[in-house]
Amino acid sequence: MKLRYQVGDKVVHPVYGAGTVTAIAHKSIAGTEKRYYVIEPMIHDMQIMVPVDGAKDARLRDVVKGSGISKVLRVLRSAPRELADDHKERQELVTEKLRSANPIKIAEVTRNLSWLQRHRGRLGSKDTKLLDRARNLLAGELAVAEGTGFEDALSRIDTALNPEKQKH
């Protein structure tokens, strides 16, 4: 099987977020030799191993680049969409978007929940956890994509979400 990724490539795992391929490992499990991408995620202090021949099934993808980053920031700056009032329905939809690992959908979640938080004054614990997860996934991907620090990426997200605060 041809390698799609090489050591040093920036990738996104749908559960653990953005990271860097640090090695290609060979492991023998039950007598079968397999190759694995060893990935160090930005927002988790761990290594994950994804089988080379299962990378597509694992939904491993390239980190967003160039115009993709601009689109993400544009979504963050755009008007929020109304979320369902029913918290279970809202959380189910948000969770589905986060599972997609699509940076545009994650930006929409971040924007919409941030807006809801600002206008309600606070979110419930589940919505707060979903917002934190969305922000962290997005910041991790921006940081890896641009070679910046995680905190810088979070700051960039917050600036895009609250441009009026930057004008004062």
Secondary structure, 3 states (H helix, E strand, C coil): CCCCCCCCCEEEECCCEEEEEEEEEEEEECCEEEEEEEEEECCCCCCEEEEHHHCCCCCCEECCCHHHHHHHHHHHHCCCCCCCCCHHHHHHHHHHHHHCCCHHHHHHHHHHHHHHHHHHCCCCHHHHHHHHHHHHHHHHHHHHHHCCCHHHHHHHHHHHHCHHHHCC
